[in-house]
Amino acid sequence: MAVTLTISTVSQSGVLVYTRSTDGKQILLKFDKEKVTLFITMGGSPFTLEMEGSITDGAPHQIAFERTSYNGELRVDGKRKNGVIPRAPGRGSPRFALESNDDLDSCSNGICIGGAPASVLQDESLGFNLDFVGCFSD
């Protein structure tokens, strides 16, 4: 799975992409005034990549992430970070089957762009509580 976005915003925080699988795996791409964060769980400990630097200046910024098997990569304006996503013992499959339920049905095919379901947005442990406000461009 690879996603590339060009965004412009002056919001101090927001969710850019959110999805979860039928077996509880999830991907979250969010930002705040100091960094962009990619958060992935694949059955093991949460995997986080953070790219320091603000994207809240109203200028266009290119943000991309990629997950290939158990490898994750985050790119912001040409800078990149990568790592290996932990997996739970006995759960060796990197498969990611999108979930479709009432909570995610407001999203496009189970992938939320520019926000997340209310239950996720209210989860303070993830460090945010607002939808994305800004512009997406190609």
GROMACS elastic network, one bead per residue, 0.5 to 0.9 nm:
[ bonds ]
;  ai    aj funct       b0    kb
    1    65     6  0.82607   500
    1    66     6  0.56596   500
    1    67     6  0.52932   500
    1    68     6  0.64796   500
    2    64     6  0.73657   500
    2    65     6  0.57970   500
    2    67     6  0.64001   500
    2    68     6  0.82247   500
    3    63     6  0.83042   500
    3    64     6  0.54733   500
    3    65     6  0.55103   500
    3    66     6  0.64032   500
    4    62     6  0.70974   500
    4    63     6  0.58055   500
    4    65     6  0.66270   500
    4    66     6  0.86595   500
    4    75     6  0.88513   500
    4   138     6  0.89948   500
    5    16     6  0.87123   500
    5    61     6  0.81182   500
    5    62     6  0.57046   500
    5    63     6  0.52341   500
    5    64     6  0.60963   500
    5   136     6  0.69498   500
    5   137     6  0.73159   500
    5   138     6  0.71530   500
    6    60     6  0.62515   500
    6    61     6  0.54071   500
    6    63     6  0.61734   500
    6    64     6  0.85565   500
    6   135     6  0.83112   500
    6   136     6  0.57545   500
    6   137     6  0.53816   500
    6   138     6  0.61634   500
    7    55     6  0.85408   500
    7    58     6  0.86246   500
    7    59     6  0.79861   500
    7    60     6  0.53743   500
    7    61     6  0.53816   500
    7    62     6  0.65216   500
    7    63     6  0.76499   500
    7   134     6  0.70953   500
    7   135     6  0.55253   500
    7   137     6  0.62210   500
    7   138     6  0.87381   500
    8    55     6  0.76174   500
    8    56     6  0.73463   500
    8    57     6  0.76876   500
    8    58     6  0.50002   500
    8    59     6  0.53390   500
    8    61     6  0.63438   500
    8   133     6  0.89626   500
    8   134     6  0.56653   500
    8   135     6  0.51877   500
    8   136     6  0.66925   500
    8   137     6  0.82514   500
    9    12     6  0.83710   500
    9    55     6  0.71963   500
    9    56     6  0.52214   500
    9    57     6  0.65448   500
    9    59     6  0.71835   500
    9    60     6  0.79772   500
    9   132     6  0.83153   500
    9   133     6  0.65649   500
    9   135     6  0.64848   500
    9   136     6  0.89956   500
   10    13     6  0.87772   500
   10    33     6  0.89973   500
   10    55     6  0.79365   500
   10    57     6  0.54039   500
   10    58     6  0.50358   500
   10    59     6  0.85792   500
   10   133     6  0.79207   500
   10   134     6  0.70570   500
   11    14     6  0.72436   500
   11    32     6  0.81658   500
   11    33     6  0.79460   500
   11    56     6  0.59734   500
   11    57     6  0.85794   500
   11    58     6  0.86217   500
   11   132     6  0.74277   500
   11   133     6  0.61367   500
   11   134     6  0.72004   500
   12    31     6  0.79216   500
   12    32     6  0.53955   500
   12    34     6  0.86715   500
   12    55     6  0.89602   500
   12    56     6  0.63020   500
   13    30     6  0.74373   500
   13    31     6  0.52835   500
   13    33     6  0.62057   500
   13    56     6  0.81617   500
   13   128     6  0.69179   500
   13   129     6  0.82229   500
   13   130     6  0.67451   500
   13   131     6  0.80149   500
   13   132     6  0.71021   500
   13   133     6  0.86167   500
   14    29     6  0.88961   500
   14    30     6  0.56875   500
   14    31     6  0.55745   500
   14    32     6  0.66290   500
   14   114     6  0.76837   500
   14   115     6  0.71988   500
   14   128     6  0.68600   500
   14   129     6  0.74915   500
   14   130     6  0.53161   500
   14   131     6  0.50686   500
   14   133     6  0.71705   500
   15    18     6  0.72380   500
   15    28     6  0.74811   500
   15    29     6  0.61425   500
   15    31     6  0.65945   500
   15   112     6  0.89589   500
   15   113     6  0.78479   500
   15   114     6  0.57294   500
   15   116     6  0.67667   500
   15   121     6  0.83816   500
   15   128     6  0.79523   500
   15   129     6  0.86605   500
   15   130     6  0.71127   500
   15   131     6  0.56131   500
   15   132     6  0.52751   500
   16    28     6  0.77725   500
   16    29     6  0.54531   500
   16    30     6  0.54132   500
   16    31     6  0.76290   500
   16   112     6  0.79670   500
   16   113     6  0.56313   500
   16   115     6  0.59855   500
   16   116     6  0.84237   500
   16   131     6  0.80897   500
   16   132     6  0.62478   500
   17    27     6  0.75910   500
   17    28     6  0.56994   500
   17    29     6  0.50140   500
   17    30     6  0.70630   500
   17   111     6  0.71426   500
   17   112     6  0.55388   500
   17   114     6  0.60242   500
   17   115     6  0.65252   500
   17   116     6  0.74222   500
   18    26     6  0.75099   500
   18    27     6  0.56543   500
   18    29     6  0.64643   500
   18    30     6  0.85678   500
   18   110     6  0.86348   500
   18   111     6  0.60559   500
   18   112     6  0.50285   500
   18   113     6  0.67062   500
   18   114     6  0.82917   500
   18   115     6  0.69962   500
   18   116     6  0.57841   500
   18   117     6  0.86087   500
   18   120     6  0.89778   500
   19    25     6  0.85267   500
   19    26     6  0.56962   500
   19    27     6  0.54184   500
   19    28     6  0.67414   500
   19    98     6  0.73415   500
   19    99     6  0.79414   500
   19   104     6  0.81234   500
   19   107     6  0.89629   500
   19   110     6  0.61987   500
   19   112     6  0.61486   500
   19   113     6  0.89398   500
   19   116     6  0.80292   500
   20    23     6  0.81512   500
   20    24     6  0.62042   500
   20    25     6  0.54491   500
   20    27     6  0.62599   500
   20    28     6  0.86415   500
   20    96     6  0.81243   500
   20    97     6  0.82264   500
   20    98     6  0.61905   500
   20    99     6  0.61204   500
   20   104     6  0.88223   500
   20   110     6  0.75664   500
   20   111     6  0.79079   500
   21    24     6  0.53686   500
   21    25     6  0.51046   500
   21    26     6  0.62138   500
   21    27     6  0.89020   500
   21    95     6  0.89676   500
   21    96     6  0.56865   500
   21    97     6  0.50650   500
   21   100     6  0.85320   500
   21   110     6  0.86172   500
   22    25     6  0.74269   500
   22    96     6  0.79313   500
   22    97     6  0.59662   500
   22    98     6  0.60602   500
   22   100     6  0.79126   500
   23    43     6  0.84103   500
   23    96     6  0.83331   500
   23    97     6  0.79023   500
   23    99     6  0.82951   500
   24    41     6  0.80890   500
   24    42     6  0.78253   500
   24    43     6  0.73170   500
   24    99     6  0.87922   500
   25    40     6  0.74788   500
   25    41     6  0.52179   500
   25    43     6  0.61080   500
   25    96     6  0.71645   500
   25    97     6  0.88911   500
   26    39     6  0.79128   500
   26    40     6  0.56056   500
   26    41     6  0.52895   500
   26    42     6  0.69054   500
   26    96     6  0.86521   500
   27    38     6  0.74156   500
   27    39     6  0.58072   500
   27    41     6  0.67459   500
   27    42     6  0.88076   500
   28    37     6  0.79971   500
   28    38     6  0.58640   500
   28    39     6  0.50159   500
   28    40     6  0.64089   500
   28   116     6  0.89003   500
   29    36     6  0.74207   500
   29    37     6  0.58091   500
   29    39     6  0.63467   500
   29    40     6  0.87318   500
   29    65     6  0.83150   500
   30    35     6  0.86726   500
   30    36     6  0.59065   500
   30    37     6  0.53764   500
   30    38     6  0.66550   500
   30    39     6  0.82390   500
   30   128     6  0.81891   500
   30   132     6  0.86463   500
   31    34     6  0.77088   500
   31    35     6  0.57608   500
   31    37     6  0.59312   500
   31    38     6  0.87854   500
   31    54     6  0.84368   500
   31    55     6  0.79043   500
   31    56     6  0.87936   500
   31   128     6  0.85687   500
   31   132     6  0.89544   500
   32    35     6  0.56175   500
   32    36     6  0.65815   500
   32    37     6  0.84253   500
   32    54     6  0.74898   500
   32    55     6  0.81749   500
   32    56     6  0.79126   500
   32   128     6  0.80702   500
   33    36     6  0.85513   500
   33    53     6  0.78357   500
   33    54     6  0.53624   500
   33    55     6  0.71129   500
   33    56     6  0.61749   500
   34    51     6  0.87202   500
   34    52     6  0.60584   500
   34    53     6  0.52306   500
   34    55     6  0.79190   500
   34    56     6  0.86239   500
   35    50     6  0.64938   500
   35    51     6  0.54333   500
   35    54     6  0.56493   500
   35    55     6  0.75485   500
   36    49     6  0.83403   500
   36    50     6  0.57008   500
   36    51     6  0.52229   500
   36    52     6  0.66242   500
   36    53     6  0.75030   500
   36    54     6  0.77874   500
   36    55     6  0.78863   500
   36    63     6  0.86040   500
   36    74     6  0.88028   500
   36    76     6  0.78476   500
   37    48     6  0.68437   500
   37    49     6  0.57452   500
   37    51     6  0.64583   500
   37    52     6  0.86936   500
   37    74     6  0.82063   500
   38    47     6  0.80117   500
   38    48     6  0.56031   500
   38    49     6  0.51742   500
   38    50     6  0.64357   500
   38    51     6  0.86963   500
   38    65     6  0.76366   500
   38    72     6  0.87809   500
   38    73     6  0.84812   500
   38    74     6  0.67618   500
   39    46     6  0.69243   500
   39    47     6  0.57142   500
   39    49     6  0.67213   500
   39    50     6  0.87076   500
   39   126     6  0.89446   500
   40    46     6  0.59679   500
   40    47     6  0.50837   500
   40    48     6  0.64795   500
   40    49     6  0.88350   500
   40    67     6  0.89834   500
   40    72     6  0.83343   500
   40    85     6  0.74562   500
   41    44     6  0.64185   500
   41    45     6  0.66273   500
   41    47     6  0.60211   500
   41    48     6  0.87993   500
   41    85     6  0.75458   500
   41    86     6  0.78121   500
   41    87     6  0.81070   500
   42    45     6  0.78357   500
   42    46     6  0.76396   500
   42    47     6  0.83692   500
   42    70     6  0.80533   500
   42    85     6  0.71476   500
   42    86     6  0.69895   500
   42    87     6  0.57622   500
   42    88     6  0.75421   500
   42    91     6  0.86218   500
   42    93     6  0.87654   500
   42    94     6  0.72580   500
   42    96     6  0.85236   500
   43    46     6  0.81965   500
   43    86     6  0.77116   500
   43    87     6  0.53785   500
   43    89     6  0.84978   500
   43    91     6  0.68821   500
   44    47     6  0.84541   500
   44    85     6  0.80438   500
   44    86     6  0.51681   500
   44    89     6  0.76195   500
   44    91     6  0.84535   500
   45    85     6  0.81834   500
   45    86     6  0.57771   500
   45    87     6  0.69508   500
   45    88     6  0.73635   500
   46    85     6  0.78162   500
   46    86     6  0.72460   500
   47    72     6  0.85753   500
   47    83     6  0.84360   500
   47    84     6  0.79691   500
   47    85     6  0.55405   500
   47    86     6  0.67038   500
   48    83     6  0.87789   500
   48    85     6  0.85137   500
   49    72     6  0.82356   500
   49    73     6  0.76984   500
   49    74     6  0.67250   500
   49    81     6  0.68522   500
   49    82     6  0.71232   500
   49    83     6  0.77108   500
   50    74     6  0.78376   500
   50    81     6  0.78315   500
   51    74     6  0.76415   500
   51    75     6  0.78797   500
   51    76     6  0.70714   500
   51    79     6  0.81611   500
   51    80     6  0.78842   500
   51    81     6  0.73930   500
   54    57     6  0.72098   500
   55    58     6  0.75289   500
   55    59     6  0.76168   500
   55    60     6  0.81964   500
   55    61     6  0.65438   500
   55    76     6  0.89547   500
   56    59     6  0.76925   500
   57    60     6  0.85857   500
   58    61     6  0.88051   500
   58   134     6  0.82644   500
   60   135     6  0.87728   500
   60   136     6  0.88217   500
   60   137     6  0.84524   500
   61    76     6  0.72032   500
   61    77     6  0.59430   500
   62    75     6  0.78866   500
   62    76     6  0.57958   500
   62    77     6  0.50889   500
   62    78     6  0.77113   500
   63    74     6  0.76165   500
   63    75     6  0.56792   500
   63    77     6  0.64555   500
   63    78     6  0.84398   500
   64    73     6  0.81347   500
   64    74     6  0.59013   500
   64    75     6  0.50034   500
   64    76     6  0.65173   500
   64    77     6  0.87395   500
   65    72     6  0.73537   500
   65    73     6  0.54448   500
   65    75     6  0.61226   500
   65    76     6  0.87990   500
   66    71     6  0.80368   500
   66    72     6  0.57199   500
   66    73     6  0.52017   500
   66    74     6  0.67664   500
   66    75     6  0.87677   500
   67    70     6  0.69067   500
   67    71     6  0.56484   500
   67    73     6  0.65950   500
   67    85     6  0.89889   500
   68    71     6  0.52638   500
   68    72     6  0.66110   500
   68    73     6  0.87989   500
   68    94     6  0.82370   500
   69    72     6  0.82864   500
   69    85     6  0.86763   500
   69    93     6  0.82705   500
   69    94     6  0.50269   500
   69    95     6  0.75984   500
   70    83     6  0.86423   500
   70    84     6  0.57570   500
   70    85     6  0.50054   500
   70    86     6  0.73380   500
   70    87     6  0.78547   500
   70    94     6  0.63263   500
   71    82     6  0.73557   500
   71    83     6  0.59369   500
   71    85     6  0.57835   500
   72    81     6  0.84461   500
   72    82     6  0.55088   500
   72    83     6  0.55041   500
   72    84     6  0.61624   500
   72    85     6  0.65443   500
   73    80     6  0.69630   500
   73    81     6  0.56898   500
   73    83     6  0.66152   500
   73    84     6  0.89157   500
   74    79     6  0.82636   500
   74    80     6  0.56017   500
   74    81     6  0.53656   500
   74    82     6  0.62862   500
   75    78     6  0.60263   500
   75    79     6  0.54074   500
   75    81     6  0.65543   500
   75    82     6  0.87115   500
   76    79     6  0.53243   500
   76    80     6  0.65465   500
   77    80     6  0.84629   500
   87    90     6  0.84856   500
   87    91     6  0.66395   500
   87    92     6  0.69680   500
   87    93     6  0.87744   500
   87    94     6  0.86870   500
   88    91     6  0.54390   500
   88    92     6  0.75610   500
   89    92     6  0.74333   500
   90    93     6  0.89729   500
   91    94     6  0.84554   500
   93    96     6  0.85027   500
   98   109     6  0.78174   500
   98   110     6  0.59629   500
   98   111     6  0.78470   500
   99   104     6  0.75099   500
   99   109     6  0.84316   500
   99   110     6  0.58908   500
   99   111     6  0.88636   500
  100   103     6  0.79574   500
  100   104     6  0.59203   500
  100   105     6  0.61242   500
  100   109     6  0.72079   500
  100   110     6  0.55704   500
  101   104     6  0.54230   500
  101   105     6  0.57352   500
  101   110     6  0.81550   500
  102   105     6  0.51247   500
  102   106     6  0.75962   500
  103   106     6  0.69923   500
  103   107     6  0.85522   500
  103   117     6  0.59426   500
  103   118     6  0.79588   500
  103   119     6  0.79174   500
  104   107     6  0.54130   500
  104   108     6  0.81870   500
  104   109     6  0.81335   500
  104   110     6  0.54571   500
  104   111     6  0.76222   500
  104   112     6  0.75345   500
  104   116     6  0.80509   500
  104   117     6  0.63546   500
  105   108     6  0.71846   500
  105   109     6  0.72467   500
  105   110     6  0.64314   500
  106   109     6  0.86833   500
  106   110     6  0.80832   500
  106   112     6  0.79683   500
  106   117     6  0.78418   500
  107   110     6  0.54865   500
  107   111     6  0.56553   500
  107   113     6  0.73589   500
  107   115     6  0.87431   500
  107   116     6  0.79502   500
  107   117     6  0.81976   500
  108   111     6  0.54131   500
  108   112     6  0.62428   500
  108   113     6  0.79116   500
  109   112     6  0.82296   500
  111   116     6  0.87729   500
  112   115     6  0.59236   500
  112   116     6  0.56883   500
  112   117     6  0.79712   500
  113   116     6  0.75526   500
  113   132     6  0.87321   500
  114   131     6  0.63933   500
  114   133     6  0.75872   500
  114   134     6  0.87058   500
  114   136     6  0.86899   500
  115   118     6  0.89427   500
  115   121     6  0.79691   500
  115   130     6  0.77195   500
  115   132     6  0.57149   500
  115   133     6  0.89606   500
  116   119     6  0.81016   500
  116   120     6  0.61428   500
  116   121     6  0.61190   500
  116   130     6  0.89199   500
  116   131     6  0.69867   500
  117   120     6  0.54521   500
  117   121     6  0.63272   500
  117   122     6  0.87988   500
  118   122     6  0.61023   500
  118   123     6  0.87326   500
  118   129     6  0.89203   500
  119   122     6  0.54424   500
  119   123     6  0.66887   500
  120   123     6  0.52593   500
  120   124     6  0.86511   500
  120   126     6  0.82641   500
  120   129     6  0.83340   500
  121   124     6  0.76808   500
  121   126     6  0.83402   500
  121   128     6  0.66796   500
  121   130     6  0.63856   500
  121   131     6  0.74782   500
  122   125     6  0.88386   500
  122   126     6  0.87543   500
  122   128     6  0.77181   500
  122   129     6  0.55702   500
  122   130     6  0.84586   500
  123   126     6  0.58429   500
  123   127     6  0.75066   500
  123   128     6  0.75002   500
  123   129     6  0.72565   500
  124   127     6  0.51504   500
  124   128     6  0.61032   500
  124   129     6  0.68391   500
  125   128     6  0.80496   500
  126   129     6  0.85568   500
  128   131     6  0.88139   500
  130   133     6  0.85467   500
  132   135     6  0.89318   500
